[in-house]
Amino acid sequence: MTQLLKSIEKSMGNKLSGKDLIKLGFPQNNTINIALGQISRYRKGDKKDHILLEAKDVLLSPDKYLGHGTWGKVAEGLIKPVEVRKQELLNHRVPFQIYGENEIDEVAKRQLYDALKLPVAIQGALMPDAHSGYGLPIGGVLATNNAVIPYGVGVDIGCRMSLSVFDLPASHVKGREFQLRNILKDNTAFGLNESQTNRSDHAILDHAAFQDIPLLKSLKDKAYKQLGSSGTGNHFVEFGVVELFEDYPGWKLGKGRYFAVLSHSGSRGLGANIAKHYSQLATKQCPLPKQVQHLAWLDMDTHDGQEYWLAMNLAGEYAKACHDDIHRRLAKALGARVRLNIENHHNFAWKELLNGQEVIVHRKGATPASEGTLGIIPGSMTTPGFIVVGKGKEDSINSASHGAGRLMSRGACKEKISKSQMEKVIAEAGIELIGGAVDEAPMAYKDIHTVMKLQEELVDVLGTFTPKIVRMAK
């Protein structure tokens, strides 16, 4: 070891180079570029001699570094390098099903058709709320073979719904509008410029991945600051009225009408940064034709594929923690107990069995709807959302819509809808809105009743949620 230190000291300059790694014995291939990239990204402040000592150990015993945050990718390169080769689309589509085809724009359908030609594709589906996006269309579902597509999950990883029904009657909202409005304003935070005044600690912040994966370690402070907050765009927190149509097994509440809160948001800056980082890696490792470059995937047998899977799942747990914190704050301010909670992701990937085969199911703006799975599908702010239970339809890859779906793009809304028009429609529906913008006007969305009609074979409706006071980003 003393001789190694002496040789390192002789080779030391101001910056570690490929020549330093070659002197250690690294093979003169892409492993050196990988090592330099990892060191530059994650070990920039460390002393050169310490880095070279670690690098030498990785070279001698790569097996023990597999999965390591900094050195795992280097070890993989030494043992079994990831093959980078241009991917070609198949000349045929894998099986698929479209629900509500007449309600879906042609661009969204073409995006699904392209995804169905990926060499890793197994089966696809399009939900009736679908519209165009990046990579997979919003409302798109894709099952793949041992591959995960970061843009198939989406930028807002773990974007989800959470409905809490309180031990309060539906009439609780009457005469308390001013008080409830203030409770919403005081206990929610939206967008980049707002955070909770009194921040909460949460077990999710102690997750090992925040320590083990360097990218996540760098994002932990952001995650702490944004815990319990909601994003911009179509994210919201709403007070409203739930009507349960039946006494569902396992629920502590029977059929009837109750006061409730519904929230919609995801993993905030944590998820966005994870999506950006691993999407870039996927694009480099899986070159695709230009029109489908957003569908680049990570092989689940590679270091980056496994690391993304861990990071994605952490982002999903973090999104849940944000909703839990919001609902806890609101319950405390109301002085009420939560008697029933229903929640689900709709931007995520799962390992599931499909026709007896384990696949990776991407639901980008789609609700899990396997048999017996509960979920909540919202409408617009002037229409009800629906509490549902899945029927387990394999043609839909056990999925349903995640909402009403956009009828107009955000740009079109800004051109065609005025603030006064939006306010008139909202007022006529008896809704009070805090924040919000014209790109979230009720007219921007499809008719939720039509969407629900088009997926009757996918879900059963157990109840509804009707918004009364809505808060969104300014």
C-alpha positions as CSV (number, residue, x, y, z in Angstrom):
1,M,0.0,0.0,0.0
2,T,2.9,2.4,0.8
3,Q,4.4,1.8,-2.7
4,L,1.0,2.5,-4.3
5,L,0.7,5.8,-2.4
6,K,4.1,6.8,-3.6
7,S,3.2,6.0,-7.2
8,I,0.0,8.0,-6.8
9,E,1.8,11.0,-5.3
10,K,4.2,11.0,-8.3
11,S,1.3,11.0,-10.8
12,M,-0.8,13.6,-9.0
13,G,-1.5,16.9,-10.8
14,N,-4.2,19.3,-10.1
15,K,-6.8,17.1,-11.8
16,L,-7.3,13.4,-12.1
17,S,-7.0,12.2,-15.7
18,G,-7.5,9.1,-17.8
19,K,-3.7,8.6,-17.7
20,D,-3.9,8.2,-13.9
21,L,-6.4,5.4,-14.3
22,I,-4.4,3.7,-17.0
23,K,-1.4,3.7,-14.7
24,L,-3.5,1.9,-12.1
25,G,-4.2,-0.8,-14.7
26,F,-7.7,0.2,-16.0
27,P,-8.4,-1.2,-19.5
28,Q,-8.2,1.5,-22.2
29,N,-11.9,1.4,-23.1
30,N,-15.1,3.3,-22.2
31,T,-14.7,2.2,-18.5
32,I,-12.2,5.1,-18.1
33,N,-14.7,7.6,-19.4
34,I,-17.4,6.2,-17.1
35,A,-15.0,6.4,-14.1
36,L,-14.0,10.0,-15.0
37,G,-17.7,11.0,-15.4
38,Q,-18.7,9.5,-12.0
39,I,-15.7,11.1,-10.2
40,S,-16.4,14.5,-11.8
41,R,-20.1,14.3,-10.9
42,Y,-20.0,12.8,-7.4
43,R,-16.4,13.1,-6.0
44,K,-15.4,16.6,-7.2
45,G,-14.3,17.8,-3.7
46,D,-12.3,14.7,-2.7
47,K,-8.6,14.4,-2.6
48,K,-7.0,12.8,-5.6
49,D,-4.9,10.3,-3.7
50,H,-8.0,9.0,-1.9
51,I,-10.0,8.6,-5.1
52,L,-7.1,6.7,-6.8
53,L,-6.9,4.4,-3.8
54,E,-10.6,3.6,-4.1
55,A,-10.3,3.2,-7.9
56,K,-7.5,0.7,-7.4
57,D,-9.7,-1.3,-5.1
58,V,-12.5,-1.2,-7.6
59,L,-10.2,-2.5,-10.3
60,L,-9.0,-5.4,-8.1
61,S,-12.4,-6.3,-6.6
62,P,-15.2,-5.0,-8.9
63,D,-17.8,-7.5,-7.7
64,K,-17.9,-5.9,-4.2
65,Y,-18.7,-2.5,-5.7
66,L,-21.7,-3.6,-7.8
67,G,-24.6,-1.3,-6.8
68,H,-22.3,1.2,-5.2
69,G,-23.5,4.8,-5.7
70,T,-20.3,6.1,-7.2
71,W,-18.3,3.0,-8.3
72,G,-21.1,0.6,-9.2
73,K,-21.3,1.8,-12.8
74,V,-17.4,1.5,-13.1
75,A,-17.5,-2.0,-11.6
76,E,-20.2,-2.9,-14.2
77,G,-17.9,-1.6,-16.9
78,L,-15.1,-3.8,-15.7
79,I,-17.2,-6.9,-15.4
80,K,-19.8,-6.7,-18.2
81,P,-19.9,-3.3,-20.0
82,V,-23.3,-2.0,-21.1
83,E,-23.7,-2.5,-24.9
84,V,-24.6,0.8,-26.6
85,R,-26.0,0.3,-30.1
86,K,-28.6,2.1,-32.1
87,Q,-32.0,0.6,-31.7
88,E,-34.4,0.1,-34.6
89,L,-38.2,0.0,-34.3
90,L,-40.1,-3.1,-35.2
91,N,-42.0,-3.2,-38.4
92,H,-45.2,-4.2,-36.6
93,R,-47.1,-3.2,-33.4
94,V,-47.5,-5.4,-30.4
95,P,-51.1,-6.0,-29.2
96,F,-53.0,-2.9,-27.9
97,Q,-56.4,-1.6,-27.1
98,I,-57.8,2.0,-27.3
99,Y,-60.7,3.0,-25.1
100,G,-62.8,6.0,-26.3
101,E,-60.9,6.3,-29.6
102,N,-63.2,9.0,-30.9
103,E,-62.3,11.2,-27.9
104,I,-58.6,11.0,-28.4
105,D,-56.5,13.3,-30.6
106,E,-54.5,11.8,-33.5
107,V,-51.1,12.9,-32.1
108,A,-51.7,10.9,-28.9
109,K,-52.6,7.8,-30.9
110,R,-49.5,8.1,-33.1
111,Q,-47.3,8.4,-30.0
112,L,-48.8,5.1,-28.8
113,Y,-48.3,3.4,-32.2
114,D,-44.6,4.4,-32.1
115,A,-44.2,3.0,-28.5
116,L,-45.8,-0.3,-29.7
117,K,-43.0,-0.8,-32.1
118,L,-40.2,-0.6,-29.5
119,P,-38.2,-3.9,-29.4
120,V,-38.9,-4.1,-25.6
121,A,-42.7,-3.6,-26.0
122,I,-45.1,-6.4,-25.0
123,Q,-48.5,-4.7,-24.9
124,G,-50.1,-1.3,-24.9
125,A,-53.3,0.6,-24.1
126,L,-54.7,4.1,-24.3
127,M,-57.2,5.4,-21.8
128,P,-60.2,7.6,-22.8
129,D,-58.7,10.7,-21.2
130,A,-55.6,10.4,-23.3
131,H,-53.8,13.4,-25.0
132,S,-50.4,14.0,-26.4
133,G,-47.3,14.3,-24.2
134,Y,-43.6,13.5,-24.4
135,G,-42.6,9.9,-25.0
136,L,-45.7,8.0,-24.0
137,P,-48.9,10.1,-24.4
138,I,-50.7,11.1,-21.3
139,G,-53.2,8.3,-20.6
140,G,-50.8,5.8,-22.2
141,V,-50.0,2.4,-20.7
142,L,-47.1,0.3,-21.9
143,A,-45.8,-3.1,-20.7
144,T,-42.2,-3.8,-21.5
145,N,-39.8,-6.7,-21.2
146,N,-37.1,-6.0,-18.5
147,A,-36.8,-2.4,-19.5
148,V,-37.9,0.9,-17.9
149,I,-38.6,4.1,-19.9
150,P,-38.1,7.2,-17.7
151,Y,-40.3,9.3,-20.0
152,G,-42.8,6.4,-19.9
153,V,-43.1,7.2,-16.2
154,G,-43.0,11.0,-16.7
155,V,-41.3,14.0,-15.2
156,D,-43.6,14.2,-12.2
157,I,-42.8,10.7,-10.8
158,G,-45.4,9.4,-8.4
159,C,-47.9,12.1,-9.3
160,R,-50.9,10.8,-7.3
161,M,-54.4,11.3,-5.9
162,S,-55.2,11.2,-2.2
163,L,-58.8,11.4,-0.8
164,S,-59.4,11.6,3.0
165,V,-62.9,11.4,4.3
166,F,-63.4,12.9,7.7
167,D,-65.8,12.1,10.6
168,L,-67.8,15.1,9.6
169,P,-71.1,15.4,7.8
170,A,-71.4,16.9,4.3
171,S,-73.2,19.9,5.8
172,H,-69.9,20.9,7.5
173,V,-69.1,23.1,4.6
174,K,-72.2,25.3,4.9
175,G,-71.7,28.5,6.7
176,R,-68.0,27.8,7.2
177,E,-66.7,28.9,3.8
178,F,-64.5,31.7,5.2
179,Q,-63.0,29.5,7.9
180,L,-62.3,26.6,5.4
181,R,-60.8,28.9,2.9
182,N,-58.3,30.2,5.5
183,I,-57.5,26.6,6.6
184,L,-56.6,25.8,3.0
185,K,-54.5,28.9,2.6
186,D,-52.7,28.4,5.9
187,N,-52.0,24.7,5.5
188,T,-51.1,24.2,1.9
189,A,-48.2,25.5,-0.3
190,F,-47.9,25.5,-4.1
191,G,-45.2,26.0,-6.7
192,L,-41.5,26.9,-6.5
193,N,-41.9,29.9,-4.3
194,E,-44.0,28.5,-1.5
195,S,-43.1,26.0,1.3
196,Q,-44.7,25.1,4.6
197,T,-43.8,27.7,7.3
198,N,-43.4,25.0,9.9
199,R,-41.6,22.2,8.2
200,S,-42.2,18.6,9.2
201,D,-39.7,15.8,9.6
202,H,-40.7,12.5,8.0
203,A,-39.3,9.0,7.9
204,I,-38.9,9.2,4.2
205,L,-36.0,11.6,4.6
206,D,-34.1,8.9,6.5
207,H,-34.4,6.5,3.5
208,A,-31.1,4.8,2.8
209,A,-31.3,5.8,-0.9
210,F,-30.8,9.4,0.1
211,Q,-27.4,8.3,1.4
212,D,-26.5,5.5,-1.1
213,I,-27.3,7.2,-4.4
214,P,-25.2,10.4,-4.9
215,L,-27.8,12.1,-7.1
216,L,-30.4,11.7,-4.3
217,K,-28.0,12.8,-1.7
218,S,-27.6,16.1,-3.5
219,L,-31.5,16.5,-3.7
220,K,-32.2,15.7,0.0
221,D,-32.3,19.4,1.1
222,K,-34.7,20.3,-1.7
223,A,-36.9,17.3,-0.7
224,Y,-36.9,18.5,2.9
225,K,-37.9,22.1,1.9
226,Q,-40.7,21.0,-0.4
227,L,-42.1,18.3,1.8
228,G,-45.9,18.8,2.3
229,S,-46.2,21.1,-0.7
230,S,-47.9,20.8,-4.1
231,G,-46.8,21.6,-7.7
232,T,-48.1,24.0,-10.2
233,G,-50.3,23.3,-13.3
234,N,-53.2,21.0,-12.6
235,H,-52.2,20.2,-9.0
236,F,-54.7,21.1,-6.3
237,V,-56.1,20.6,-2.8
238,E,-59.9,20.7,-2.5
239,F,-62.4,20.6,0.3
240,G,-65.6,19.0,-0.9
241,V,-68.3,16.4,-0.3
242,V,-68.0,12.6,-0.7
243,E,-71.0,10.5,-1.4
244,L,-70.5,6.7,-0.8
245,F,-73.0,4.6,-2.8
246,E,-72.6,1.4,-0.8
247,D,-71.2,-0.2,2.4
248,Y,-67.9,-1.4,0.9
249,P,-66.1,-4.2,2.8
250,G,-63.3,-2.9,5.1
251,W,-64.4,0.7,5.1
252,K,-65.1,2.3,8.5
253,L,-67.9,4.4,6.9
254,G,-71.2,3.3,5.4
255,K,-73.0,4.7,2.5
256,G,-73.8,8.4,2.9
257,R,-72.5,11.9,2.4
258,Y,-69.3,13.2,4.2
259,F,-66.9,16.2,4.3
260,A,-63.6,15.3,2.6
261,V,-60.4,16.6,1.1
262,L,-58.9,15.6,-2.2
263,S,-55.3,16.4,-3.2
264,H,-53.4,15.9,-6.5
265,S,-49.6,16.4,-6.7
266,G,-46.4,14.4,-7.2
267,S,-42.7,14.3,-6.1
268,R,-41.9,17.9,-6.8
269,G,-38.3,18.9,-7.6
270,L,-37.0,15.5,-6.4
271,G,-38.9,13.6,-9.1
272,A,-38.2,16.2,-11.8
273,N,-34.4,15.9,-11.3
274,I,-34.5,12.1,-11.2
275,A,-36.4,12.1,-14.5
276,K,-34.0,14.5,-16.1
277,H,-30.9,12.7,-15.0
278,Y,-32.0,9.1,-16.0
279,S,-33.7,10.2,-19.2
280,Q,-30.3,11.6,-20.4
281,L,-28.6,8.4,-19.4
282,A,-31.3,6.3,-21.3
283,T,-30.9,8.5,-24.4
284,K,-27.1,7.9,-24.4
285,Q,-27.4,4.1,-23.8
286,C,-30.3,3.5,-26.1
287,P,-30.1,5.6,-29.3
288,L,-33.4,5.7,-31.1
289,P,-34.8,7.3,-34.2
290,K,-35.4,11.0,-33.7
291,Q,-39.2,10.8,-33.6
292,V,-39.1,8.4,-30.6
293,Q,-36.0,9.5,-28.8
294,H,-38.1,10.2,-25.6
295,L,-38.9,6.5,-25.5
296,A,-35.3,5.5,-24.7
297,W,-35.1,2.8,-22.0
298,L,-32.8,1.5,-19.3
299,D,-32.1,-2.2,-19.2
300,M,-33.2,-3.5,-15.8
301,D,-30.1,-5.7,-15.6
302,T,-27.8,-2.7,-15.7
303,H,-26.5,-0.4,-12.9
304,D,-28.4,2.6,-14.2
305,G,-31.7,0.6,-14.7
306,Q,-31.5,-0.7,-11.1
307,E,-30.6,2.8,-9.7
308,Y,-33.4,4.5,-11.6
309,W,-35.8,1.9,-10.2
310,L,-34.7,2.7,-6.6
311,A,-34.8,6.4,-7.2
312,M,-38.3,6.2,-8.9
313,N,-39.7,4.2,-6.0
314,L,-38.2,6.7,-3.5
315,A,-39.8,9.5,-5.4
316,G,-43.2,7.7,-5.2
317,E,-42.8,7.2,-1.5
318,Y,-41.9,10.9,-1.2
319,A,-45.0,12.0,-3.1
320,K,-47.1,9.9,-0.7
321,A,-45.3,11.5,2.2
322,C,-46.2,15.0,0.8
323,H,-49.9,14.1,0.6
324,D,-49.9,12.5,4.1
325,D,-48.4,15.7,5.5
326,I,-51.0,17.9,3.8
327,H,-53.9,15.8,5.0
328,R,-52.4,15.6,8.6
329,R,-52.2,19.4,8.7
330,L,-55.7,19.9,7.4
331,A,-57.2,17.3,9.8
332,K,-55.5,19.0,12.7
333,A,-56.7,22.4,11.7
334,L,-60.2,21.0,11.3
335,G,-60.1,19.2,14.6
336,A,-61.3,16.1,12.7
337,R,-60.3,12.4,12.2
338,V,-59.7,10.7,8.9
339,R,-62.1,7.7,8.7
340,L,-61.2,6.6,5.2
341,N,-58.3,7.3,2.8
342,I,-58.1,6.2,-0.8
343,E,-55.0,7.0,-2.9
344,N,-53.1,5.9,-6.0
345,H,-50.2,6.9,-8.2
346,H,-50.8,7.6,-11.9
347,N,-47.3,8.4,-13.1
348,F,-45.2,5.4,-12.3
349,A,-43.9,2.0,-13.3
350,W,-44.7,-1.4,-11.6
351,K,-43.5,-5.0,-11.9
352,E,-46.6,-6.9,-12.7
353,L,-47.7,-10.2,-14.2
354,L,-49.4,-9.9,-17.6
355,N,-50.6,-13.1,-19.3
356,G,-48.3,-15.1,-17.0
357,Q,-45.2,-13.0,-17.8
358,E,-43.4,-10.5,-15.5
359,V,-43.4,-7.1,-17.2
360,I,-42.7,-3.5,-16.4
361,V,-46.0,-1.6,-16.6
362,H,-45.7,2.1,-17.3
363,R,-48.8,4.1,-16.5
364,K,-48.2,7.7,-17.6
365,G,-51.4,9.4,-16.5
366,A,-53.3,6.2,-15.9
367,T,-54.8,4.7,-12.7
368,P,-54.0,1.1,-11.6
369,A,-57.2,-0.9,-12.0
370,S,-56.4,-4.5,-11.2
371,E,-59.3,-6.5,-9.7
372,G,-60.2,-5.1,-6.3
373,T,-57.8,-2.1,-6.5
374,L,-59.3,1.1,-5.2
375,G,-58.6,4.5,-6.9
376,I,-59.8,8.0,-7.3
377,I,-60.4,9.6,-10.8
378,P,-61.0,13.4,-10.6
379,G,-63.0,15.5,-13.0
380,S,-62.4,19.2,-13.4
381,M,-63.0,21.7,-10.6
382,T,-66.6,22.1,-11.5
383,T,-67.4,18.4,-12.0
384,P,-67.3,15.4,-9.6
385,G,-64.4,12.9,-9.2
386,F,-65.1,9.2,-8.9
387,I,-64.1,6.6,-6.3
388,V,-63.6,3.4,-8.2
389,V,-62.6,-0.2,-7.9
390,G,-60.7,-2.0,-10.7
391,K,-62.1,-4.9,-12.6
392,G,-58.8,-6.3,-13.7
393,K,-59.2,-6.1,-17.5
394,E,-56.0,-7.4,-19.1
395,D,-56.7,-5.7,-22.5
396,S,-56.3,-2.3,-20.6
397,I,-53.2,-3.7,-18.8
398,N,-55.3,-3.4,-15.6
399,S,-55.6,0.3,-16.0
400,A,-58.1,3.1,-16.2
401,S,-58.1,6.9,-16.9
402,H,-56.4,9.3,-14.4
403,G,-58.9,12.1,-14.9
404,A,-61.1,13.8,-17.5
405,G,-58.1,14.5,-19.8
406,R,-57.3,17.7,-21.6
407,L,-59.5,18.9,-24.4
408,M,-57.4,22.1,-25.1
409,S,-53.6,22.6,-24.7
410,R,-52.4,25.1,-22.2
411,G,-51.4,27.5,-25.0
412,A,-54.8,27.2,-26.6
413,C,-56.5,28.0,-23.3
414,K,-54.5,31.2,-22.9
415,E,-55.5,32.3,-26.4
416,K,-59.2,31.4,-26.3
417,I,-60.3,31.6,-22.6
418,S,-60.4,34.9,-20.6
419,K,-60.1,35.0,-16.8
420,S,-63.6,36.5,-16.6
421,Q,-65.0,33.6,-18.7
422,M,-63.4,31.1,-16.4
423,E,-64.6,32.9,-13.2
424,K,-68.1,33.0,-14.5
425,V,-68.2,29.2,-15.1
426,I,-66.7,28.5,-11.7
427,A,-69.1,30.8,-9.9
428,E,-72.1,29.3,-11.7
429,A,-71.0,25.9,-10.4
430,G,-70.9,27.2,-6.8
431,I,-67.2,26.7,-6.5
432,E,-64.7,29.0,-4.7
433,L,-61.3,29.0,-6.3
434,I,-58.1,30.2,-4.6
435,G,-55.3,30.7,-7.2
436,G,-55.6,28.9,-10.5
437,A,-55.0,30.1,-14.1
438,V,-57.0,30.0,-17.4
439,D,-55.0,26.9,-18.6
440,E,-56.9,25.0,-15.8
441,A,-60.3,26.4,-16.7
442,P,-63.1,23.7,-16.6
443,M,-63.6,24.2,-20.3
444,A,-60.1,22.9,-21.0
445,Y,-61.1,19.4,-20.0
446,K,-63.1,16.6,-21.5
447,D,-66.5,15.7,-20.1
448,I,-65.7,13.4,-17.1
449,H,-69.1,11.7,-17.4
450,T,-68.3,10.7,-21.0
451,V,-64.9,9.4,-20.0
452,M,-66.3,7.3,-17.2
453,K,-69.0,5.9,-19.6
454,L,-66.2,4.8,-21.9
455,Q,-64.4,2.8,-19.2
456,E,-67.3,1.0,-17.6
457,E,-65.7,-2.3,-18.4
458,L,-62.5,-1.2,-16.5
459,V,-63.9,0.1,-13.2
460,D,-66.9,0.1,-11.0
461,V,-67.9,3.4,-9.3
462,L,-68.3,3.3,-5.5
463,G,-68.8,7.0,-4.9
464,T,-68.2,10.5,-5.9
465,F,-66.3,13.6,-4.7
466,T,-67.7,17.0,-5.4
467,P,-65.4,20.0,-5.0
468,K,-66.5,23.0,-3.0
469,I,-63.4,25.1,-2.2
470,V,-60.4,24.6,-4.5
471,R,-56.8,25.8,-4.0
472,M,-54.2,25.8,-6.8
473,A,-50.9,27.5,-7.6
474,K,-51.3,31.2,-8.5
